[in-house]
Structure formats: C-alpha cells, structure tokens
C-alpha cells in the first residue's frame, strides 16, 4: 500500500473515530449553532441601525414642518439655526454585520444644530459599561475567540490517547511512519475546523448580502491562517509528547495567554502609555467657555470672532441686548477654545490604535480581530473619519447660515431645501487588513516550523 492509500485509510479511521466520539460531535454542532447566532446577532444589529438611520430624514422633515408652522412667513435665520435639527449619519458597509467592531459602541449618527459642535459631537461619548464589557457576539467573535477552543478539544490528545490506551505501539508496528500518522490526524481535524469556519463565513456573507469582491478572499485567507496558527500550537504541544491532561492544560493555557491575558495587558499598557483626554472633560470645558460668553462684552466677543472670519468684520455693529450672530459667535468661540483638547483627543485615540497595530503580533487573536474590523470598516480609524466628516458638515452649516445672520437676510421656506446635508459610508481599511494578513502568515510560519522541528528532533515514544 503506497503512502497516499495509507493516508486515505488513516483519514477514514479518523472520521469513524470522530463519529463515535459523541462529545466532539456535540461540541462541533454547538460551535456551528453559536456561529449561526453570531451571524444573526450581527445582521440584526446592523439592520436595526439601518432602520434607525432611515428614520432620520423623516424626523428632519417633521422638524422642518414644525418650524414652517411656527414661523409661517420669513424668519430670522438665528431662530431656525437654534430650533432646526439635522443629522450627520454613518451608514454601515454590508461587511459590518460580520464584524461589528466599535460600531455599537461609538455613535453612528450625530444630532446637530447650529450651536457649538464639540458638545454635540461628544454628547454620546459615554456608553453603558455593562454593554462594553459583554462586547459583540458576531461571527468575528466566534471565529477569533471560540474556534480555537474547538481546535483544542479536537487536538489535545492527538497521539497521547493512543499511547495511553496502548494502541500506539500497534500502530507504529504497521508500515505507517509517525510523521504520516500525525499528518493524517492533523489534516482530518484541520479539514473539519476549516470546513466549519468556511461554511459559517459563506452563510454569513450570503445572509449579510456582502458584495463578492476581493474582501471575500481576504476574509477567508485570514480565517484560514488563524485556524492554521492554532493547529500549529497543537502540533508543538503534540511534539512535546506529554500525556493528555498536560496537553489539555497547556493548550488551554496558550488560549488564555493569547486570547485573554496578552490582549488585556496590552490594553492596560497602551492606555497608560498613550493617555488621552476624555470626551466628557472636553464637553465640560466647552460649556464653561460658552456660559462665560454671556458675561463678556459683546465687542470683545465679536473682535475675537472677526479675527477668525474677517469677511464679516464690516457687518453692522451690535447694539441690541441680544442678537443671534453674537450668540453663534460665542458658541463657535467655545469650540475654538477646546480645539487643542479636541485635537489631542483624536490624535491620542489614533496613536493608541497605531500602537496596538505595532504590537498585535504578540497576539494573533488581536491581530485577526483588528484586521477583520478593518476589512468591515468598523474599526477606530473609520469612526474618526466619520467624526471628521461631521465636523466638515457643521462647518458647511455655519457657512450656509452666516450670510443670513451677518447680512441680516430673512430665512424663507424655500431656504430649507438649500441647506447642506450629510452622509458617510464606511470604507474598508485594506492596508490594515493586508498588514494583518502578513503578520498572521509570519505567526503561522513560525509556529508550524517550531512544531515540525520538535517533531523531527524527538522520536515518537510508543509508551
């Protein structure tokens, strides 16, 4: 019998062994059910967000109808800017359903008026800590955090069970090399786990309706390499030739180290190494600056404003007790006063993300998770891009209203249709995803090479 026939025979024995081990069948079925729930959770969450975003234009129209009723004729643009609500919206990519990332933690729309921006931008910065603790239960979570446990359950007794049952000497007495025996066992388990991961991925892609572009290959490549990494860990532990109990403890320890401990320590270290001001602190300081604007002399406020926008310097001097252009001027100065803090907040978050990107080679779990989030456009840089687009939108709103305010032009019903609108759709961070793929490839090469070297350097002990 040639090696290929022997390999097929060993695979058929592994299949029979797997069918007889009801616990493994149940565990595999449980992971399949968990993955299906993850797909359901992700698609349901994204659909809920889409429905929410789809309702916002109707809310805006309702708000405009109310204002038209409240101001039936020409109106002061200051009144409209104060009472009119519009939205900066962040539409999800279809891939977001498979890897929610930070999409359910950070706001996916911002309610805006002509008032100071920073307070509105960070009004939803605080999230429910209980929700943050539980995280997302999407397909990416199942593949990154739970799939390795199936690999461990299938592989912790790869040779040790035969040795402990006294079967291994009989197997090695046959014309079967130890390398072929280990290879057949690993190949069967790898095919089983990869088949499950690819099946879940295919169901998830069809369920979420993702476009069949190059990202399909990237997702499957990352899933495959991540699975190969964990089988590489199993190969290293098998090559050490300890008993099943020691193997199980070692593999579970590796899972705890790479999936739980290293990410937690890395998160703590990055937070300490790159401190950032909190959005709440920024909001409080802006509110203090705005409240102080009521007590400052109007001339002082307007001179500071005209220094920023000299094109409005020649407008009429304010002599009234209250006028909207003065009100919006000190609102904007409130934003300007916390601009360095806002810039530090944004750059600090980006630096934290960059630092994690540099260090995630220490944990393939973090690397895979961040890469899948980047692929789905649900990572931190995408949220920062959305915030940047919301700032640009607020600038456009101010540019639209200022001529009405400073030239004292009446706001008519027809002007609502000319008001700027905003939309932003997530885009994948493909460079991050490709970088993550390269790191995963390196991790797989290192761990598999270590396993093969150990296997070649240590003769298989029958007893």
Kinemage of the C-alpha trace (Angstrom):
@kinemage 1
@onewidth
@group {chain A} dominant
@subgroup {mainchain}
@vectorlist {calphas} color= white
{ca unk a 1} P 0.000 0.000 0.000
{ca unk a 2} L 1.507 3.341 -1.025
{ca unk a 3} L 1.646 6.426 1.206
{ca unk a 4} L -1.376 8.044 -0.435
{ca unk a 5} L -3.539 4.981 0.165
{ca unk a 6} L -2.304 4.787 3.740
{ca unk a 7} L -3.093 8.465 4.214
{ca unk a 8} L -6.651 7.964 2.926
{ca unk a 9} L -7.077 4.931 5.165
{ca unk a 10} L -5.937 6.915 8.201
{ca unk a 11} L -8.332 9.721 7.311
{ca unk a 12} L -11.226 7.255 7.105
{ca unk a 13} L -10.301 5.897 10.557
{ca unk a 14} L -10.215 9.437 11.934
{ca unk a 15} L -13.679 10.067 10.503
{ca unk a 16} L -15.024 6.910 12.155
{ca unk a 17} L -13.360 7.873 15.413
{ca unk a 18} L -14.914 11.343 15.249
{ca unk a 19} L -18.409 9.949 14.578
{ca unk a 20} L -18.059 7.622 17.547
{ca unk a 21} L -16.971 10.462 19.875
{ca unk a 22} L -20.377 11.979 20.557
{ca unk a 23} L -18.927 14.677 22.759
{ca unk a 24} L -16.872 16.067 19.866
{ca unk a 25} L -19.872 15.869 17.512
{ca unk a 26} L -21.981 17.781 20.011
{ca unk a 27} L -19.205 20.344 20.534
{ca unk a 28} L -18.841 20.862 16.781
{ca unk a 29} L -22.605 21.237 16.409
{ca unk a 30} L -22.633 23.678 19.318
{ca unk a 31} L -19.986 25.840 17.659
{ca unk a 32} L -21.963 25.746 14.405
{ca unk a 33} L -25.088 26.896 16.272
{ca unk a 34} L -23.089 29.590 18.082
{ca unk a 35} L -21.692 30.828 14.774
{ca unk a 36} L -25.191 30.996 13.279
{ca unk a 37} L -26.326 33.016 16.295
{ca unk a 38} L -23.339 35.330 15.816
{ca unk a 39} L -24.402 35.907 12.207
{ca unk a 40} L -27.986 36.522 13.343
{ca unk a 41} L -26.810 38.953 16.044
{ca unk a 42} L -24.592 40.906 13.657
{ca unk a 43} L -27.119 41.147 10.829
{ca unk a 44} L -29.909 42.061 13.261
{ca unk a 45} L -27.806 44.804 14.865
{ca unk a 46} L -26.839 46.315 11.506
{ca unk a 47} L -30.423 46.101 10.264
{ca unk a 48} L -31.569 47.882 13.446
{ca unk a 49} L -29.019 50.627 12.823
{ca unk a 50} L -30.082 50.931 9.172
{ca unk a 51} L -33.748 51.273 10.173
{ca unk a 52} L -32.775 53.905 12.712
{ca unk a 53} L -30.773 55.849 10.124
{ca unk a 54} L -33.594 55.516 7.563
{ca unk a 55} L -35.972 57.204 10.018
{ca unk a 56} L -33.745 60.275 10.465
{ca unk a 57} L -34.734 62.052 7.193
{ca unk a 58} L -38.377 61.744 8.227
{ca unk a 59} L -37.542 63.268 11.622
{ca unk a 60} L -35.796 66.141 9.825
{ca unk a 61} L -38.807 66.702 7.551
{ca unk a 62} L -41.106 66.636 10.581
{ca unk a 63} L -38.875 69.205 12.295
{ca unk a 64} L -38.996 71.441 9.201
{ca unk a 65} L -42.817 71.173 9.044
{ca unk a 66} L -42.984 72.221 12.689
{ca unk a 67} L -40.713 75.216 12.004
{ca unk a 68} L -42.794 76.224 8.986
{ca unk a 69} L -45.835 76.201 11.245
{ca unk a 70} L -44.040 78.115 13.973
{ca unk a 71} L -42.611 80.669 11.507
{ca unk a 72} L -45.237 80.845 8.710
{ca unk a 73} L -43.554 83.803 6.982
{ca unk a 74} L -39.994 84.977 6.634
{ca unk a 75} L -37.993 84.135 9.748
{ca unk a 76} L -34.799 85.144 11.494
{ca unk a 77} L -32.144 82.576 10.496
{ca unk a 78} L -30.969 82.594 14.113
{ca unk a 79} L -34.286 81.099 15.221
{ca unk a 80} L -34.102 78.464 12.513
{ca unk a 81} L -30.493 77.574 13.352
{ca unk a 82} L -31.414 77.193 17.020
{ca unk a 83} L -34.512 75.046 16.598
{ca unk a 84} L -33.675 73.167 13.398
{ca unk a 85} L -32.185 69.705 13.898
{ca unk a 86} L -30.253 67.836 11.266
{ca unk a 87} L -28.056 64.739 11.342
{ca unk a 88} L -24.568 63.576 10.401
{ca unk a 89} L -25.075 59.896 9.585
{ca unk a 90} L -22.637 56.993 9.366
{ca unk a 91} L -24.047 54.264 7.101
{ca unk a 92} L -22.629 50.754 7.608
{ca unk a 93} L -20.965 48.649 4.967
{ca unk a 94} L -22.611 45.235 4.419
{ca unk a 95} L -19.484 43.582 5.905
{ca unk a 96} L -20.184 45.304 9.231
{ca unk a 97} L -22.764 42.592 10.007
{ca unk a 98} L -19.962 40.004 10.184
{ca unk a 99} L -17.599 42.087 12.321
{ca unk a 100} L -19.345 44.861 14.269
{ca unk a 101} L -16.124 46.196 15.777
{ca unk a 102} L -16.790 49.525 17.504
{ca unk a 103} L -19.979 50.204 15.623
{ca unk a 104} L -22.310 49.537 18.552
{ca unk a 105} L -20.065 51.428 20.999
{ca unk a 106} L -19.486 54.671 19.109
{ca unk a 107} L -22.439 56.739 17.842
{ca unk a 108} L -23.399 56.012 14.243
{ca unk a 109} L -25.163 59.361 13.865
{ca unk a 110} L -24.762 62.795 15.435
{ca unk a 111} L -27.676 65.135 16.040
{ca unk a 112} L -26.564 68.637 15.041
{ca unk a 113} L -27.806 72.196 15.420
{ca unk a 114} L -26.015 75.457 14.684
{ca unk a 115} L -24.723 75.589 18.266
{ca unk a 116} L -21.197 74.726 19.398
{ca unk a 117} L -20.046 71.496 17.779
{ca unk a 118} L -17.861 69.790 20.370
{ca unk a 119} L -20.628 69.336 22.940
{ca unk a 120} L -22.865 67.786 20.294
{ca unk a 121} L -20.094 65.615 18.840
{ca unk a 122} L -19.232 64.009 22.171
{ca unk a 123} L -22.703 64.028 23.708
{ca unk a 124} L -22.941 60.262 23.068
{ca unk a 125} L -19.345 59.546 24.069
{ca unk a 126} L -20.343 57.700 27.216
{ca unk a 127} L -21.537 54.146 26.720
{ca unk a 128} L -23.112 51.611 29.015
{ca unk a 129} L -20.122 49.927 30.730
{ca unk a 130} L -22.037 46.655 31.040
{ca unk a 131} L -22.531 46.652 27.274
{ca unk a 132} L -18.861 47.419 26.723
{ca unk a 133} L -17.925 44.519 28.980
{ca unk a 134} L -20.000 41.967 27.096
{ca unk a 135} L -18.782 43.156 23.670
{ca unk a 136} L -20.127 41.970 20.350
{ca unk a 137} L -21.304 38.432 19.720
{ca unk a 138} L -20.876 38.475 15.960
{ca unk a 139} L -19.306 35.980 13.555
{ca unk a 140} L -15.850 37.518 14.012
{ca unk a 141} L -16.114 36.928 17.779
{ca unk a 142} L -16.984 33.252 17.223
{ca unk a 143} L -14.129 32.729 14.757
{ca unk a 144} L -11.485 34.593 16.772
{ca unk a 145} L -12.326 33.607 20.348
{ca unk a 146} L -14.333 30.349 20.231
{ca unk a 147} L -13.000 28.477 17.204
{ca unk a 148} L -9.581 27.869 18.878
{ca unk a 149} L -11.409 26.033 21.685
{ca unk a 150} L -12.735 23.530 19.123
{ca unk a 151} L -9.190 23.098 17.789
{ca unk a 152} L -8.017 22.398 21.347
{ca unk a 153} L -10.847 19.918 22.019
{ca unk a 154} L -10.045 18.009 18.828
{ca unk a 155} L -6.260 18.048 19.161
{ca unk a 156} L -5.238 17.842 22.826
{ca unk a 157} L -4.917 14.023 22.662
{ca unk a 158} L -3.659 13.725 19.117
{ca unk a 159} L -1.218 10.890 19.926
{ca unk a 160} L -1.429 10.724 23.703
{ca unk a 161} L -4.799 8.921 23.709
{ca unk a 162} L -3.417 6.072 21.566
{ca unk a 163} L -0.347 5.936 23.786
{ca unk a 164} L -2.435 5.850 26.975
{ca unk a 165} L -4.716 3.143 25.518
{ca unk a 166} L -1.730 1.057 24.414
{ca unk a 167} L -2.707 1.335 20.729
{ca unk a 168} L 0.239 3.447 19.593
{ca unk a 169} L 2.831 0.574 19.626
{ca unk a 170} L 0.464 -1.457 17.417
{ca unk a 171} L 0.002 1.456 15.020
{ca unk a 172} L 3.723 2.131 14.748
{ca unk a 173} L 4.356 -1.583 14.189
{ca unk a 174} L 2.425 -1.197 10.913
{ca unk a 175} L 4.071 0.309 7.793
{ca unk a 176} L 2.985 3.758 8.964
{ca unk a 177} L 5.559 6.423 9.741
{ca unk a 178} L 4.929 8.635 12.798
{ca unk a 179} L 5.002 11.708 10.558
{ca unk a 180} L 2.292 10.265 8.295
{ca unk a 181} L 0.199 9.313 11.320
{ca unk a 182} L 0.411 12.786 12.869
{ca unk a 183} L -0.127 14.421 9.469
{ca unk a 184} L -3.292 12.412 8.791
{ca unk a 185} L -4.714 13.212 12.230
{ca unk a 186} L -3.973 16.926 11.847
{ca unk a 187} L -5.247 17.009 8.252
{ca unk a 188} L -8.599 15.487 9.233
{ca unk a 189} L -9.089 17.911 12.116
{ca unk a 190} L -7.921 20.857 10.027
{ca unk a 191} L -10.385 19.967 7.260
{ca unk a 192} L -13.177 19.671 9.818
{ca unk a 193} L -12.493 23.020 11.524
{ca unk a 194} L -11.735 24.893 8.303
{ca unk a 195} L -14.866 23.441 6.700
{ca unk a 196} L -16.881 24.726 9.644
{ca unk a 197} L -15.226 28.182 9.508
{ca unk a 198} L -15.720 28.478 5.742
{ca unk a 199} L -19.329 27.248 5.999
{ca unk a 200} L -20.119 29.874 8.651
{ca unk a 201} L -18.330 32.544 6.610
{ca unk a 202} L -20.267 31.619 3.454
{ca unk a 203} L -23.585 31.647 5.331
{ca unk a 204} L -22.663 34.974 6.918
{ca unk a 205} L -21.727 36.550 3.587
{ca unk a 206} L -24.951 35.370 1.951
{ca unk a 207} L -27.037 36.407 4.968
{ca unk a 208} L -25.461 39.867 5.143
{ca unk a 209} L -25.525 40.297 1.353
{ca unk a 210} L -21.896 41.355 1.100
{ca unk a 211} L -20.532 42.240 -2.360
{ca unk a 212} L -18.462 39.399 -3.828
{ca unk a 213} L -15.252 41.400 -4.231
{ca unk a 214} L -11.657 40.885 -3.133
{ca unk a 215} L -12.617 41.142 0.508
{ca unk a 216} L -14.137 37.640 0.321
{ca unk a 217} L -10.678 36.231 -0.378
{ca unk a 218} L -9.139 38.364 2.366
{ca unk a 219} L -11.701 37.207 4.947
{ca unk a 220} L -11.234 33.519 4.026
{ca unk a 221} L -7.443 33.890 3.978
{ca unk a 222} L -7.404 35.431 7.454
{ca unk a 223} L -9.773 32.755 8.780
{ca unk a 224} L -7.627 30.017 7.255
{ca unk a 225} L -4.328 31.382 8.575
{ca unk a 226} L -5.781 31.943 12.048
{ca unk a 227} L -7.025 28.333 12.135
{ca unk a 228} L -3.640 27.103 10.885
{ca unk a 229} L -1.950 29.041 13.701
{ca unk a 230} L -3.920 27.186 16.359
{ca unk a 231} L -3.227 23.830 14.722
{ca unk a 232} L 0.414 24.869 14.733
{ca unk a 233} L 0.153 25.373 18.507
{ca unk a 234} L -1.434 21.916 18.776
{ca unk a 235} L 1.433 20.460 16.716
{ca unk a 236} L 4.018 21.971 19.076
{ca unk a 237} L 2.231 20.545 22.124
{ca unk a 238} L 1.861 17.140 20.438
{ca unk a 239} L 5.548 17.104 19.586
{ca unk a 240} L 6.391 17.507 23.296
{ca unk a 241} L 4.786 14.062 23.830
{ca unk a 242} L 3.209 14.630 27.225
{ca unk a 243} L 0.053 12.936 28.490
{ca unk a 244} L -3.443 14.126 27.529
{ca unk a 245} L -4.069 16.030 30.763
{ca unk a 246} L -0.845 18.022 30.429
{ca unk a 247} L -1.581 18.674 26.746
{ca unk a 248} L -5.082 19.962 27.561
{ca unk a 249} L -3.813 22.271 30.300
{ca unk a 250} L -1.015 23.551 28.051
{ca unk a 251} L -3.364 24.287 25.136
{ca unk a 252} L -5.966 25.965 27.323
{ca unk a 253} L -3.165 27.963 28.917
{ca unk a 254} L -1.998 29.063 25.464
{ca unk a 255} L -5.564 30.124 24.633
{ca unk a 256} L -5.871 32.102 27.879
{ca unk a 257} L -2.475 33.701 27.281
{ca unk a 258} L -3.014 34.724 23.650
{ca unk a 259} L -6.750 35.463 23.679
{ca unk a 260} L -7.328 36.875 27.173
{ca unk a 261} L -4.168 37.759 29.107
{ca unk a 262} L -1.992 39.375 26.407
{ca unk a 263} L -4.873 41.499 24.984
{ca unk a 264} L -5.841 42.661 28.499
{ca unk a 265} L -2.267 43.565 29.477
{ca unk a 266} L -1.689 45.207 26.112
{ca unk a 267} L -4.838 47.274 26.534
{ca unk a 268} L -3.736 48.429 30.003
{ca unk a 269} L -0.215 49.253 28.823
{ca unk a 270} L -1.403 51.182 25.754
{ca unk a 271} L -3.870 53.171 27.901
{ca unk a 272} L -1.053 54.092 30.289
{ca unk a 273} L 1.481 54.817 27.515
{ca unk a 274} L -0.895 56.963 25.434
{ca unk a 275} L -3.235 58.838 27.813
{ca unk a 276} L -5.979 60.813 26.067
{ca unk a 277} L -8.367 63.447 27.451
{ca unk a 278} L -11.944 62.241 27.876
{ca unk a 279} L -14.756 63.499 25.658
{ca unk a 280} L -16.735 64.423 28.778
{ca unk a 281} L -13.915 66.686 30.007
{ca unk a 282} L -13.822 68.356 26.619
{ca unk a 283} L -17.591 68.938 26.696
{ca unk a 284} L -17.476 70.459 30.195
{ca unk a 285} L -14.706 72.895 29.291
{ca unk a 286} L -16.543 73.947 26.149
{ca unk a 287} L -19.750 74.551 28.113
{ca unk a 288} L -17.837 76.650 30.653
{ca unk a 289} L -16.381 78.772 27.845
{ca unk a 290} L -19.811 79.227 26.228
{ca unk a 291} L -21.507 80.158 29.510
{ca unk a 292} L -18.791 82.735 30.136
{ca unk a 293} L -19.626 84.249 26.729
{ca unk a 294} L -22.884 85.651 28.136
{ca unk a 295} L -20.951 87.839 30.572
{ca unk a 296} L -18.214 89.112 28.255
{ca unk a 297} L -18.582 92.449 26.458
{ca unk a 298} L -20.084 91.879 23.004
{ca unk a 299} L -17.318 93.913 21.370
{ca unk a 300} L -14.686 91.610 22.849
{ca unk a 301} L -16.510 88.517 21.616
{ca unk a 302} L -17.088 89.874 18.123
{ca unk a 303} L -13.490 91.078 17.737
{ca unk a 304} L -12.259 87.569 18.561
{ca unk a 305} L -14.741 86.159 16.068
{ca unk a 306} L -13.808 88.668 13.331
{ca unk a 307} L -10.166 87.741 13.779
{ca unk a 308} L -11.159 84.252 12.625
{ca unk a 309} L -13.637 85.411 9.968
{ca unk a 310} L -12.581 88.888 8.750
{ca unk a 311} L -15.078 88.761 5.862
{ca unk a 312} L -17.878 89.594 8.362
{ca unk a 313} L -15.970 92.456 10.066
{ca unk a 314} L -17.824 95.170 8.156
{ca unk a 315} L -21.279 93.994 9.228
{ca unk a 316} L -23.459 96.151 11.455
{ca unk a 317} L -22.246 96.882 14.996
{ca unk a 318} L -24.237 95.062 17.628
{ca unk a 319} L -26.181 97.478 19.800
{ca unk a 320} L -29.070 95.214 20.798
{ca unk a 321} L -29.146 93.367 24.120
{ca unk a 322} L -29.401 90.056 22.255
{ca unk a 323} L -28.740 89.215 18.626
{ca unk a 324} L -28.271 85.760 17.098
{ca unk a 325} L -24.981 86.466 15.309
{ca unk a 326} L -23.392 87.381 18.631
{ca unk a 327} L -24.875 84.212 20.211
{ca unk a 328} L -23.498 81.949 17.480
{ca unk a 329} L -20.164 83.798 17.548
{ca unk a 330} L -19.506 82.891 21.193
{ca unk a 331} L -20.814 79.374 20.558
{ca unk a 332} L -18.148 78.980 17.895
{ca unk a 333} L -15.505 80.574 20.114
{ca unk a 334} L -16.393 77.912 22.680
{ca unk a 335} L -15.429 75.281 20.088
{ca unk a 336} L -12.235 77.140 19.269
{ca unk a 337} L -11.222 77.311 22.935
{ca unk a 338} L -11.179 73.497 23.228
{ca unk a 339} L -9.763 72.875 19.761
{ca unk a 340} L -6.312 71.811 21.124
{ca unk a 341} L -8.032 69.419 23.553
{ca unk a 342} L -10.219 68.014 20.764
{ca unk a 343} L -7.192 67.548 18.507
{ca unk a 344} L -5.296 65.840 21.352
{ca unk a 345} L -8.287 63.565 21.967
{ca unk a 346} L -8.473 62.498 18.308
{ca unk a 347} L -4.730 62.125 17.795
{ca unk a 348} L -4.421 60.283 21.124
{ca unk a 349} L -7.007 57.698 20.043
{ca unk a 350} L -5.258 57.282 16.701
{ca unk a 351} L -1.869 56.869 18.436
{ca unk a 352} L -3.339 54.207 20.724
{ca unk a 353} L -4.673 52.373 17.693
{ca unk a 354} L -1.318 52.653 15.896
{ca unk a 355} L 0.490 51.312 18.953
{ca unk a 356} L -1.828 48.312 19.134
{ca unk a 357} L -1.230 47.754 15.422
{ca unk a 358} L 2.521 47.629 16.069
{ca unk a 359} L 2.212 45.222 18.993
{ca unk a 360} L -0.597 42.922 17.886
{ca unk a 361} L 1.949 40.464 16.524
{ca unk a 362} L 2.151 39.326 20.171
{ca unk a 363} L -1.402 38.014 19.936
{ca unk a 364} L -2.782 36.565 16.685
{ca unk a 365} L -6.254 36.952 18.248
{ca unk a 366} L -5.916 40.762 18.454
{ca unk a 367} L -4.313 40.869 15.021
{ca unk a 368} L -7.148 38.858 13.458
{ca unk a 369} L -9.862 40.838 15.250
{ca unk a 370} L -8.446 44.232 14.240
{ca unk a 371} L -7.883 43.006 10.679
{ca unk a 372} L -11.476 41.763 10.347
{ca unk a 373} L -12.765 45.058 11.788
{ca unk a 374} L -10.620 46.973 9.286
{ca unk a 375} L -11.971 44.800 6.479
{ca unk a 376} L -15.540 45.557 7.567
{ca unk a 377} L -14.938 49.291 8.089
{ca unk a 378} L -15.878 49.097 11.767
{ca unk a 379} L -12.541 49.971 13.365
{ca unk a 380} L -11.477 53.112 15.203
{ca unk a 381} L -9.935 54.942 12.194
{ca unk a 382} L -13.264 54.649 10.355
{ca unk a 383} L -15.077 56.207 13.326
{ca unk a 384} L -12.518 59.033 13.434
{ca unk a 385} L -13.071 59.626 9.708
{ca unk a 386} L -16.807 59.861 10.385
{ca unk a 387} L -16.208 62.418 13.137
{ca unk a 388} L -14.021 64.409 10.749
{ca unk a 389} L -16.803 64.387 8.140
{ca unk a 390} L -19.298 65.514 10.822
{ca unk a 391} L -17.009 68.484 11.645
{ca unk a 392} L -16.853 69.387 7.951
{ca unk a 393} L -20.642 69.172 7.793
{ca unk a 394} L -21.032 71.506 10.768
{ca unk a 395} L -18.637 73.944 9.056
{ca unk a 396} L -20.856 73.760 5.951
{ca unk a 397} L -23.932 74.506 8.071
{ca unk a 398} L -22.258 77.569 9.575
{ca unk a 399} L -21.151 78.742 6.127
{ca unk a 400} L -24.772 78.364 4.974
{ca unk a 401} L -26.304 80.313 7.877
{ca unk a 402} L -23.706 83.064 8.350
{ca unk a 403} L -24.797 85.141 5.294
{ca unk a 404} L -28.354 85.139 6.678
{ca unk a 405} L -27.117 86.194 10.120
{ca unk a 406} L -24.452 88.771 9.278
{ca unk a 407} L -26.185 90.297 6.219
{ca unk a 408} L -29.482 90.120 8.111
{ca unk a 409} L -31.287 88.294 5.303
{ca unk a 410} L -34.664 86.745 6.074
{ca unk a 411} L -34.873 82.940 6.038
{ca unk a 412} L -37.720 81.727 3.782
{ca unk a 413} L -39.410 78.333 3.482
{ca unk a 414} L -37.550 77.744 0.203
{ca unk a 415} L -34.204 78.009 2.011
{ca unk a 416} L -34.763 74.727 3.880
{ca unk a 417} L -34.212 72.858 0.594
{ca unk a 418} L -30.839 74.581 0.099
{ca unk a 419} L -29.488 73.545 3.477
{ca unk a 420} L -26.450 71.185 3.284
{ca unk a 421} L -26.984 67.505 4.067
{ca unk a 422} L -24.567 64.853 5.235
{ca unk a 423} L -23.891 61.212 4.526
{ca unk a 424} L -20.910 58.985 5.274
{ca unk a 425} L -20.493 55.299 4.435
{ca unk a 426} L -17.845 53.079 5.988
{ca unk a 427} L -14.908 52.198 3.811
{ca unk a 428} L -12.612 49.202 4.441
{ca unk a 429} L -9.111 49.871 5.758
{ca unk a 430} L -7.482 47.491 3.277
{ca unk a 431} L -3.888 48.429 4.146
{ca unk a 432} L -4.541 47.419 7.765
{ca unk a 433} L -6.169 44.176 6.615
{ca unk a 434} L -3.247 43.296 4.327
{ca unk a 435} L -0.793 44.130 7.114
{ca unk a 436} L -2.697 41.833 9.469
{ca unk a 437} L -2.628 39.070 6.873
{ca unk a 438} L 1.154 39.325 6.581
{ca unk a 439} L 1.558 39.161 10.359
{ca unk a 440} L -0.709 36.114 10.533
{ca unk a 441} L 1.339 34.432 7.811
{ca unk a 442} L 4.502 35.100 9.823
{ca unk a 443} L 2.907 33.728 13.017
{ca unk a 444} L 1.797 30.563 11.203
{ca unk a 445} L 5.226 30.063 9.622
{ca unk a 446} L 6.986 30.400 12.991
{ca unk a 447} L 4.672 28.128 14.980
{ca unk a 448} L 4.407 25.407 12.304
{ca unk a 449} L 8.178 25.431 11.780
{ca unk a 450} L 8.677 25.083 15.541
{ca unk a 451} L 6.249 22.153 15.634
{ca unk a 452} L 7.900 20.360 12.720
{ca unk a 453} L 11.384 20.866 14.156
{ca unk a 454} L 10.260 19.470 17.511
{ca unk a 455} L 8.598 16.521 15.811
{ca unk a 456} L 11.724 15.719 13.793
{ca unk a 457} L 14.066 16.152 16.751
{ca unk a 458} L 12.090 13.892 19.093
{ca unk a 459} L 11.355 10.323 18.102
{ca unk a 460} L 7.753 9.305 18.805
{ca unk a 461} L 7.689 7.308 22.011
{ca unk a 462} L 5.216 4.382 21.785
{ca unk a 463} L 4.826 4.238 25.578
